[in-house]
């Protein structure tokens, strides 16, 4: 929901690192490093090292923002790089709650995780296929002046909200089932938002 408002701020905050790394480190290397840190975040959750996991999650998010910023600043942005970036992100977004559920050893957490993953599946279909249709219609990221490779129709839960919710997972691991259910409900609302928008005259209707 807040991604488009915070993206420019994020790029400004990362600009010192971009100046240091630009031309020295390939954006894909940063993406792979972010992926490795994301997997370590999941491992930390599984071992109940919640403070470490929270720090690793923050580092993962910084690196995830840095790869695209470096790619744009050094004119190395490619469709393949964007594809790798989103694919690796999806793996991390799945691995972290799995790791935390392993650490909790709670059957209730696993049930909630299953529901959460179901909404993740629907959400991915709701925005990725909608993005593809908008790109085909010439209403994609370039026309909308978005910095992403493909347009990402807005909804209640976006990248910023996901980061915040995952932080809450690490801060309140004893509340994991409730947090998973809560996020699942919010993601479900996001799916409905995009469905309503797609059916409207401003969308695909």
N, C-alpha and C positions, 0 to 999 in steps of 0.2 A: 504493500500500500504506500509505503514511504520511499521506495527505491528510487523513483525518478527524481525526488527532491534531494536525496542524500548522495546520489551518484557523483554530482559535480563536487560536493564537499569532500567526498572520499578521495577523488582524484587530486584535489588540492592538498590534502593531508599526506598523500603518498608521493607527491611530486619530488620531495628531496630524495627519497629512495629511488625513484625513477631516474633522476639525474645521475645517481651513483651507479646504478645497474645497467642503464640503457647503453646498448652497444657492447656490453661486457658479458651479459648473461642472456641466453635465448629465452623468450617467453615460455616455451614449452618446458624448459628445465624448471622454471618457477612453478608451472602447473604440476609437474611431477613431484616436486618437493612439497607443494601444498597437499597433494594426494597422500604422500608418505606421512606427513604430519597428521592428516585427518585419520589415517588408519591407526596411528599411535594414540590419537584421542580416544578412539573406540577401545583400544586395549586398556588404556588407563581407566576408562569407565568400567570395563569388565573386572579390573583388579581393585575397584573401589578407591582408586587414587583420584578423588574428585577435584582436588585443588590443582593437581598436575593436569588432569583432563581439561579443566576450564582454561588453563593457560595455553595448552596445545590447541584448543578450539579457537581461541583468540588469534594465535599465530596462523592457524590454517586460514582463517578469514582474511587476515592481512595479506597473506601470500596469494589467496584467490583473487583479491582485488588488484594485486600488484602485477600479475601476469598480463592482464588485459591493458593496464595502464602503460606498461613497458612496450607491449606490442603496438599500441597506437602511437606512442611517442617516437618509436624507432621505425615506424612504417613497416612493421613485420606482422601486422594483423592479417590472418588468413582464415578462410572458412574451415580448413582442417584444424587449425589451432582452436577455434571457437568450439568445434565439435568435440575435440579432446577435452576441453575445459568443462563443458556441461556434462559429459559422460563421467569424468572423474568426480565431479561435484555430486552427481546422483549416487555414486557408490559411497562416498563419504556420508552423505545425508542418511543413507540406509545403515551404514556400519555403526555410526555413533549410538543411535537408540538401541541397536542390537547389543552392543557392548554394555551399555548401561543396564539393559534387561538381564544380561548374563550376571552382572555384578549384583543385581538386586535379588536374584534367585527367588523371585515372587511370581507365582502362577498368575496373579492378577495383572502384573506388569506385562506378561507375555500375551495375555488376552487383549489388553489395551494396545500393545504393539501391533498385533494382527489387524486390529481395526484401523490404527494409524496408518499402517502400510496400505490398507485398502483405499483410504482416502488419498494417500500419496499417488497411487496408481491412477485413480480417477483424475486427480489434479494434473498429473503429467499429460494425460490424454487431452484434458480440457484446454491447456494452454499451448501445447506443442502443435496439435493438429489445427487449432484455431490460428496460431501464428503462421502455419504453412498456407492456410487458405487466404489469410490477409496478404501474405507475401505474393501469392499467385495473382491476387486482385490488384497488385500495385499499391497496397496500403500498408506496407511493411515498415521496417525500422528506418530505412533511409528517408522515406516520405515523412515519417513522424519525428525525424531528427533524433532518433534514439542511438545511444552508444553501443547497444548490444547488436549482435550479428543478425538476429531476427527479433521481430517485435514481441513483446511480452505483455499481453493484455493485463491491465491492472486487476487486482483482487484484494480481498482483506488480508490474505497471507502471501507475502512475497519474501524476497531474500532477507530484508532487514528484520521482519517479524520472526522468520525462522531462526536467525542468529540469536535473537533475544530469548525465544522459547528454549533453544538448546542450552543457553546459559542457565535458565531456570532448572533444566534437567539436572545439571551438575550442582547447582546451589541447593536444591531440595530433592535429593535422590530418594528420600523416604516417601515423597509424594509422587513418585514416578507414574503409577497407574492413573492417578487423577490428572496429571499433566499431559500424559499421552491421550487420554480421552478428551481433554480440553482442546489440545491441538487438532485432534481428529475432527472435532466439531467445527473449529474455525476453518480448517481446510475444506470441509464439506460446504460451508457457507460460501467459500471462495469459488468452488466448482459451480454452485448455483448462480452466483453473480455473473460468471462468464457465460453461462447458459442463457440467462436472461438478456445479457448484453448482445450475445450473438444473434438472438431472435429479434432484436430491435432494429429499427431502420438504420441506426448508426453502425450496426454490426454487419451481420450477413443477411438480415431480413429484407 
